[in-house]
Amino acid sequence: MKNMNGTNSVFRFTSKQYLSRNGFAKVSIIFAVLLLAGGFCLTFFTGKPSSKKEEEPEEIEKIGTVSILNTTDLKDVIPKPEKDEEGNEIMPLWDFVMVEGEEDDAFAQISDKEDYIFAVIEKTEKDGKTQYVTRMKIPVDSKVSKDEAVSVGDDISSEVKNAVYRSVDMTDETIAFISISPSTKSITVDDDVSMLNSIIRTILPAILGLVMYMMILLHGQTVCKEVSVEKTSKLMETMLVSVEPNALILGKTLAITVLAIGQFFLWIVSAIVGLLLGNVVGKMVYADDFTNKLHNVITYLRSFIGESALSPAAIVIGIIVFCFGIFIYFALAAIGGSFVSKPEETSSANSAFIFPLLIFWLIPYIASVSGNEDTLRICRYIPLSAPFCVPVDVITGNISILLGLLCGLGVVAVALLLIFLAARIYRGLMLHTGQKVSLKNVWQVIIGK
């Protein structure tokens, strides 16, 4: 574009005016502080060690006593205490007592006790095969249930089996190995269909697209208004700066774009600083007991994304597409402001960027949430929809760096073309202020007649 002298003056003036209006600076700082505090609390409080005191193990109340009569030559038939995950023995629910003598006499000794049961281990022959049988007997007045007696009988039978193994000189390691119940599990590992991988590759683009949509909707109307002010009033800025329309359009649009992007990255940096600060303070306070759980989650997630993910080149390309994507829609807003011939037309002129924004945001958003890769593939090559999906796609490795670069170049080219078009329309329609603009006039302006 020719006659760009004065762009810096317009940029500085617009930036100063926008910072002082609508509480832009205050809102930016307040949200930055909140995000910094939120990031700090998220890292610090999720990573600090538990403050609960180690509870002393509760003393388990025993159910009763089991009298065992072993009529075989096996040894060590009393069930061994179970162990917890740390290898500590768990207090058994039963006391096991070995008895001798005849079965009837031994059982008679406990027949009047409420918390006793009786177990008999015997050796039998059936079809020429030796079998070891455990029989359980419950006294008439016992409070022990049948299910409890059966459970104890199973434990004794299991230990009897181990005693048989030991009787033929099997080692404890061999017994433990053959006692393991067979268990098989079929796991199919496929990153392309992984649930977590799908979340990373579909939900994140949708979130970024929503953030961009809100940013453009919030600041785009200001671009349209700022561009139309000089054209409709010809008072305030004419007294402050004397510039060509080309410089006026570029300076105003670029100023608001930089401020909007700066606000966004201020919030991102604040959140990151808060997360890092929470990690530093947590390690200072709790030393080795502090665990940065968020870092562990991020490390885990990185294993599900592409090899080029989070590389410097991918991040740079993603940021460029993001910034010029916002610039594209602000350029459309500038075109809308260039058509304004009366102050009351400013509101309707916003449709020049709101309708395309809604359409080209909604399509990739729905495609991302639904996982429609075919639609997303098309959206990446359309400059107006690429900003809503390409930045996250290239940063997470969903697309290659080369493809991200090609899509980014398309976004940059269209953004510059729209700014050129906005300046041309603004310049050509300056003489139509207060008049109804026809399509014929617009076309003549665009082609330079």
C-alpha positions as CSV (number, residue, x, y, z in Angstrom):
1,M,0.0,0.0,0.0
2,K,1.2,3.5,-0.9
3,N,1.3,6.6,1.3
4,M,1.8,4.8,4.7
5,N,3.3,7.9,6.4
6,G,1.6,8.5,9.7
7,T,0.9,4.8,10.5
8,N,2.9,5.0,13.7
9,S,1.1,8.1,14.8
10,V,-2.3,6.5,14.3
11,F,-1.1,3.3,16.0
12,R,0.1,5.2,19.1
13,F,-3.0,7.4,19.3
14,T,-5.4,4.5,18.9
15,S,-3.6,2.4,21.4
16,K,-3.6,5.2,24.0
17,Q,-7.3,5.9,23.5
18,Y,-8.2,2.2,23.7
19,L,-6.2,1.6,26.8
20,S,-7.9,4.5,28.5
21,R,-11.5,3.5,27.5
22,N,-13.8,0.7,28.7
23,G,-11.5,-0.3,31.5
24,F,-9.3,-2.3,29.1
25,A,-6.2,-1.9,31.2
26,K,-7.9,-2.6,34.5
27,V,-9.7,-5.7,33.2
28,S,-6.4,-7.0,31.7
29,I,-4.5,-6.5,35.0
30,I,-7.3,-7.9,37.2
31,F,-7.6,-11.1,35.1
32,A,-3.9,-11.4,35.0
33,V,-3.6,-11.3,38.8
34,L,-6.5,-13.8,39.2
35,L,-4.9,-16.2,36.7
36,L,-1.5,-15.9,38.4
37,A,-3.1,-16.6,41.8
38,G,-5.1,-19.5,40.3
39,G,-2.1,-21.0,38.7
40,F,-0.1,-20.7,42.0
41,C,-2.9,-22.4,44.0
42,L,-3.4,-25.1,41.5
43,T,0.2,-26.2,41.6
44,F,0.9,-25.6,45.3
45,F,-2.2,-27.1,46.9
46,T,-2.4,-30.1,44.6
47,G,1.3,-30.9,45.1
48,K,1.7,-30.5,48.8
49,P,1.9,-33.7,50.9
50,S,-1.1,-34.9,52.7
51,S,-1.4,-33.4,56.2
52,K,-3.2,-36.4,57.6
53,K,-1.4,-38.2,60.4
54,E,-0.7,-41.8,60.0
55,E,-3.5,-43.6,61.6
56,E,-2.6,-46.5,63.9
57,P,-4.0,-49.7,62.6
58,E,-7.2,-50.5,64.3
59,E,-7.2,-53.7,66.3
60,I,-9.4,-56.2,64.4
61,E,-11.8,-58.1,66.6
62,K,-11.5,-61.8,66.1
63,I,-14.5,-63.8,65.1
64,G,-13.6,-66.9,67.0
65,T,-11.4,-70.0,67.3
66,V,-10.9,-72.9,64.9
67,S,-10.0,-76.2,66.4
68,I,-8.1,-78.3,63.8
69,L,-7.8,-82.0,64.0
70,N,-5.2,-83.3,61.5
71,T,-5.4,-87.0,61.0
72,T,-2.8,-87.0,58.2
73,D,0.9,-86.9,58.2
74,L,1.0,-83.4,56.6
75,K,2.7,-80.6,58.5
76,D,2.0,-76.9,58.8
77,V,-1.7,-76.9,57.8
78,I,-2.6,-73.8,59.7
79,P,-3.4,-70.9,57.2
80,K,-0.6,-68.3,57.1
81,P,-1.4,-64.6,57.9
82,E,-2.1,-62.5,54.8
83,K,0.1,-59.5,54.0
84,D,-0.8,-56.0,52.8
85,E,0.8,-54.0,49.9
86,E,3.7,-53.0,52.1
87,G,4.4,-56.5,53.2
88,N,3.0,-56.2,56.7
89,E,1.1,-59.1,58.1
90,I,-2.7,-58.6,58.5
91,M,-4.2,-59.6,61.8
92,P,-6.1,-62.9,61.2
93,L,-9.8,-63.0,62.0
94,W,-9.5,-66.5,63.6
95,D,-7.3,-68.2,66.2
96,F,-6.2,-71.6,65.0
97,V,-5.6,-74.3,67.5
98,M,-4.4,-77.8,66.8
99,V,-6.0,-80.6,68.8
100,E,-5.4,-84.3,69.1
101,G,-7.3,-87.5,69.9
102,E,-10.5,-88.9,68.5
103,E,-12.8,-86.7,66.4
104,D,-15.9,-87.1,68.6
105,D,-13.9,-86.4,71.8
106,A,-12.2,-83.3,70.3
107,F,-15.5,-82.0,69.0
108,A,-17.3,-82.6,72.4
109,Q,-14.8,-80.3,74.1
110,I,-16.1,-77.3,72.0
111,S,-19.7,-78.3,71.6
112,D,-20.9,-75.8,74.2
113,K,-18.8,-72.8,73.0
114,E,-20.5,-70.0,70.9
115,D,-17.4,-68.8,69.0
116,Y,-15.8,-72.1,68.0
117,I,-15.8,-74.2,64.9
118,F,-14.2,-77.6,64.2
119,A,-12.1,-78.7,61.2
120,V,-11.1,-82.2,60.4
121,I,-8.3,-82.9,57.9
122,E,-8.3,-86.5,56.6
123,K,-6.7,-88.6,53.9
124,T,-8.9,-90.7,51.7
125,E,-8.6,-93.1,48.7
126,K,-10.9,-92.9,45.7
127,D,-10.5,-94.7,42.4
128,G,-6.9,-95.5,43.4
129,K,-6.1,-91.8,43.9
130,T,-5.2,-90.2,47.2
131,Q,-7.3,-87.2,48.3
132,Y,-7.1,-84.8,51.2
133,V,-10.5,-83.6,52.5
134,T,-11.3,-80.8,55.0
135,R,-14.6,-81.2,56.8
136,M,-16.0,-78.3,58.9
137,K,-18.3,-78.9,61.9
138,I,-20.3,-76.2,63.7
139,P,-21.5,-76.7,67.3
140,V,-25.3,-76.4,67.8
141,D,-25.1,-73.3,70.0
142,S,-22.3,-71.6,68.0
143,K,-22.9,-68.1,66.6
144,V,-20.6,-68.7,63.7
145,S,-22.5,-68.8,60.4
146,K,-22.2,-71.5,57.8
147,D,-20.7,-69.1,55.3
148,E,-18.0,-68.1,57.7
149,A,-17.2,-71.8,58.4
150,V,-17.0,-72.5,54.6
151,S,-14.7,-69.6,54.1
152,V,-12.4,-70.9,56.9
153,G,-12.5,-74.3,55.4
154,D,-11.4,-73.0,52.0
155,D,-8.4,-71.3,53.7
156,I,-7.4,-74.5,55.4
157,S,-7.9,-76.6,52.2
158,S,-5.6,-74.1,50.4
159,E,-2.9,-74.5,53.1
160,V,-3.4,-78.3,53.0
161,K,-2.6,-78.3,49.3
162,N,0.6,-76.3,49.9
163,A,1.5,-78.8,52.6
164,V,1.1,-81.6,50.0
165,Y,3.5,-79.7,47.7
166,R,6.0,-79.3,50.4
167,S,5.8,-83.0,51.2
168,V,7.3,-83.8,47.8
169,D,10.2,-81.2,48.4
170,M,8.7,-78.3,46.4
171,T,10.2,-74.9,47.2
172,D,8.1,-72.0,48.4
173,E,8.9,-70.2,45.2
174,T,7.6,-73.1,43.1
175,I,4.5,-73.4,45.2
176,A,3.8,-69.7,44.8
177,F,4.2,-69.9,41.1
178,I,1.9,-72.9,40.5
179,S,-0.7,-71.3,42.8
180,I,-1.1,-68.2,40.7
181,S,-4.4,-68.2,38.9
182,P,-4.0,-67.7,35.2
183,S,-5.1,-64.3,34.0
184,T,-5.0,-62.9,30.5
185,K,-5.9,-59.5,29.2
186,S,-6.0,-58.3,25.6
187,I,-4.9,-54.7,25.2
188,T,-4.9,-52.9,21.8
189,V,-2.7,-49.9,21.8
190,D,-3.5,-47.5,19.0
191,D,-2.8,-43.8,19.4
192,D,-5.2,-42.9,16.6
193,V,-8.2,-44.3,18.4
194,S,-7.0,-43.7,22.0
195,M,-9.5,-41.9,24.0
196,L,-7.0,-39.6,25.6
197,N,-5.4,-38.9,22.2
198,S,-8.8,-38.1,20.8
199,I,-9.4,-35.6,23.6
200,I,-6.1,-33.9,22.9
201,R,-6.6,-33.7,19.2
202,T,-10.2,-32.6,19.2
203,I,-11.1,-30.8,22.4
204,L,-8.1,-28.5,22.5
205,P,-8.8,-27.0,19.0
206,A,-12.4,-26.5,20.0
207,I,-11.3,-24.6,23.2
208,L,-8.8,-22.4,21.3
209,G,-11.4,-21.7,18.7
210,L,-13.9,-20.6,21.3
211,V,-11.3,-18.3,22.9
212,M,-10.5,-16.7,19.5
213,Y,-14.2,-16.3,18.8
214,M,-14.8,-14.4,22.1
215,M,-11.7,-12.2,21.5
216,I,-12.7,-11.3,17.9
217,L,-16.3,-10.7,18.9
218,L,-15.2,-8.5,21.8
219,H,-12.7,-6.3,20.1
220,G,-13.9,-6.5,16.4
221,Q,-16.8,-4.1,17.1
222,T,-14.3,-1.6,18.4
223,V,-12.3,-1.8,15.1
224,C,-15.4,-1.2,13.1
225,K,-16.2,1.8,15.3
226,E,-12.7,3.3,15.3
227,V,-12.4,3.0,11.5
228,S,-15.7,4.8,11.0
229,V,-15.1,7.7,13.4
230,E,-12.8,9.7,11.2
231,K,-15.1,9.1,8.2
232,T,-18.3,10.3,9.9
233,S,-17.1,13.1,12.1
234,K,-13.9,14.4,10.6
235,L,-13.2,16.4,13.8
236,M,-11.2,14.8,16.6
237,E,-8.5,12.8,14.8
238,T,-8.2,15.3,11.9
239,M,-7.0,17.9,14.4
240,L,-4.4,15.4,15.9
241,V,-2.9,13.7,12.9
242,S,-2.9,14.3,9.2
243,V,-2.5,11.0,7.4
244,E,-3.6,9.1,4.3
245,P,-6.5,6.7,4.6
246,N,-4.2,3.7,4.0
247,A,-2.1,4.6,7.1
248,L,-5.3,5.4,9.0
249,I,-6.9,1.9,8.4
250,L,-3.7,0.0,9.0
251,G,-2.7,2.0,12.1
252,K,-6.1,1.6,13.8
253,T,-6.6,-2.1,12.9
254,L,-3.0,-3.0,13.9
255,A,-3.3,-1.1,17.2
256,I,-6.4,-2.9,18.4
257,T,-5.0,-6.3,17.1
258,V,-1.8,-5.8,19.1
259,L,-3.7,-4.8,22.2
260,A,-6.1,-7.8,22.0
261,I,-3.3,-10.3,21.4
262,G,-1.2,-8.7,24.1
263,Q,-4.0,-9.0,26.5
264,F,-4.4,-12.7,25.7
265,F,-0.7,-13.5,26.0
266,L,-0.6,-11.4,29.2
267,W,-3.2,-13.8,30.7
268,I,-1.4,-16.9,29.4
269,V,2.0,-15.7,30.8
270,S,0.3,-14.8,34.1
271,A,-1.1,-18.3,34.4
272,I,2.2,-19.9,33.5
273,V,4.1,-17.8,36.0
274,G,1.6,-18.7,38.7
275,L,2.1,-22.4,38.0
276,L,5.9,-22.1,38.1
277,L,5.7,-19.9,41.2
278,G,3.5,-22.5,42.9
279,N,6.1,-25.2,42.1
280,V,9.0,-23.1,43.4
281,V,7.3,-22.2,46.7
282,G,6.0,-25.8,47.1
283,K,9.6,-27.2,46.9
284,M,10.8,-24.5,49.3
285,V,8.2,-25.3,51.9
286,Y,7.9,-29.1,51.5
287,A,11.2,-30.0,49.9
288,D,11.2,-33.6,48.5
289,D,7.7,-34.3,49.8
290,F,6.3,-31.8,47.2
291,T,5.0,-33.4,44.0
292,N,4.2,-31.3,41.0
293,K,1.2,-33.3,39.8
294,L,0.5,-30.9,36.9
295,H,4.0,-31.5,35.5
296,N,3.4,-35.2,35.7
297,V,0.1,-34.9,33.9
298,I,1.7,-32.8,31.1
299,T,4.6,-35.3,30.8
300,Y,2.0,-38.1,30.5
301,L,0.0,-36.3,27.9
302,R,3.1,-35.6,25.7
303,S,3.4,-39.3,25.1
304,F,0.1,-39.3,23.3
305,I,0.9,-36.5,20.8
306,G,3.1,-36.4,17.7
307,E,6.8,-36.2,17.5
308,S,6.8,-32.5,16.3
309,A,4.5,-31.5,19.1
310,L,5.6,-28.6,21.3
311,S,8.7,-28.1,19.2
312,P,9.9,-24.4,18.8
313,A,9.1,-24.4,15.1
314,A,5.6,-25.7,15.8
315,I,4.9,-23.2,18.5
316,V,6.1,-20.2,16.4
317,I,3.9,-21.3,13.4
318,G,1.0,-21.8,15.7
319,I,1.4,-18.3,17.2
320,I,1.7,-16.7,13.8
321,V,-1.5,-18.3,12.5
322,F,-3.3,-17.4,15.7
323,C,-2.2,-13.7,15.5
324,F,-3.0,-13.3,11.8
325,G,-6.2,-15.1,12.3
326,I,-7.4,-12.4,14.6
327,F,-6.0,-9.8,12.2
328,I,-8.1,-11.3,9.4
329,Y,-11.4,-10.7,11.2
330,F,-10.3,-7.3,12.4
331,A,-9.6,-6.4,8.8
332,L,-13.1,-7.6,7.9
333,A,-14.4,-5.3,10.7
334,A,-12.4,-2.5,9.2
335,I,-14.1,-3.1,5.8
336,G,-17.4,-2.9,7.6
337,G,-16.4,0.4,9.1
338,S,-15.2,1.7,5.7
339,F,-18.8,1.3,4.3
340,V,-20.3,3.5,7.1
341,S,-21.6,6.8,5.7
342,K,-23.6,7.8,8.8
343,P,-22.9,7.3,12.5
344,E,-26.1,5.3,13.0
345,E,-24.9,2.7,10.4
346,T,-22.0,1.6,12.6
347,S,-24.0,-1.2,14.4
348,S,-25.2,-2.8,11.2
349,A,-21.7,-2.6,9.7
350,N,-20.5,-5.1,12.3
351,S,-22.2,-7.8,10.3
352,A,-19.3,-7.6,7.9
353,F,-17.2,-9.7,10.3
354,I,-19.8,-11.2,12.7
355,F,-21.5,-13.4,10.1
356,P,-18.2,-14.8,8.7
357,L,-16.9,-15.2,12.2
358,L,-19.9,-17.2,13.3
359,I,-19.9,-19.5,10.3
360,F,-16.1,-20.1,10.0
361,W,-15.8,-20.6,13.8
362,L,-18.8,-22.9,14.1
363,I,-17.9,-25.4,11.4
364,P,-14.4,-26.3,12.7
365,Y,-15.7,-26.2,16.3
366,I,-18.4,-28.8,15.6
367,A,-16.0,-30.8,13.5
368,S,-13.4,-30.8,16.4
369,V,-15.9,-31.9,19.0
370,S,-17.4,-34.6,16.8
371,G,-14.0,-35.8,15.6
372,N,-14.9,-35.2,11.9
373,E,-11.4,-35.2,10.5
374,D,-12.5,-34.8,6.9
375,T,-14.2,-31.5,7.6
376,L,-11.2,-30.3,9.7
377,R,-8.9,-31.2,6.8
378,I,-10.8,-28.8,4.5
379,C,-11.1,-26.1,7.2
380,R,-7.3,-26.0,7.5
381,Y,-6.9,-24.8,3.9
382,I,-9.6,-22.1,4.2
383,P,-7.9,-18.9,5.5
384,L,-11.0,-17.8,7.4
385,S,-11.4,-21.1,9.3
386,A,-7.7,-22.1,9.6
387,P,-7.1,-19.9,12.6
388,F,-9.6,-21.9,14.6
389,C,-7.9,-25.3,14.1
390,V,-4.4,-25.0,12.7
391,P,-2.6,-23.4,15.7
392,V,-3.4,-26.3,18.1
393,D,-3.1,-28.9,15.3
394,V,0.5,-27.9,14.5
395,I,1.5,-27.4,18.2
396,T,0.2,-30.8,19.3
397,G,1.7,-32.5,16.2
398,N,-1.7,-33.3,14.7
399,I,-0.4,-31.9,11.4
400,S,3.1,-31.5,10.1
401,I,5.1,-28.3,10.5
402,L,5.2,-28.0,6.7
403,L,1.4,-28.2,6.4
404,G,1.0,-25.7,9.3
405,L,3.4,-23.3,7.5
406,L,1.5,-23.5,4.2
407,C,-1.8,-22.9,6.0
408,G,-0.2,-20.0,7.9
409,L,1.1,-18.4,4.7
410,G,-2.5,-18.5,3.3
411,V,-3.8,-16.8,6.5
412,V,-1.1,-14.1,6.3
413,A,-1.8,-13.4,2.6
414,V,-5.5,-13.1,3.0
415,A,-5.1,-10.8,6.1
416,L,-2.9,-8.4,4.2
417,L,-5.2,-8.5,1.2
418,L,-8.2,-7.6,3.3
419,I,-6.4,-4.7,4.9
420,F,-5.5,-3.4,1.4
421,L,-9.2,-3.8,0.4
422,A,-10.4,-2.0,3.5
423,A,-8.0,0.9,2.9
424,R,-9.1,1.1,-0.8
425,I,-12.8,1.1,0.1
426,Y,-12.3,3.7,2.8
427,R,-10.3,6.0,0.5
428,G,-12.8,5.6,-2.3
429,L,-15.9,6.2,-0.3
430,M,-14.7,9.2,1.7
431,L,-16.6,11.5,-0.7
432,H,-19.8,9.6,-0.1
433,T,-20.2,10.5,3.6
434,G,-23.9,10.9,4.5
435,Q,-24.9,9.3,1.2
436,K,-26.2,5.8,0.4
437,V,-23.5,3.7,-1.0
438,S,-24.4,1.5,-4.0
439,L,-22.8,-1.7,-5.1
440,K,-21.8,0.1,-8.3
441,N,-19.8,2.7,-6.4
442,V,-18.1,0.0,-4.3
443,W,-17.1,-2.0,-7.3
444,Q,-15.7,1.1,-9.0
445,V,-13.7,1.8,-5.9
446,I,-12.3,-1.7,-5.7
447,I,-11.2,-1.8,-9.3
448,G,-9.7,1.7,-9.0
449,K,-12.1,3.7,-11.3
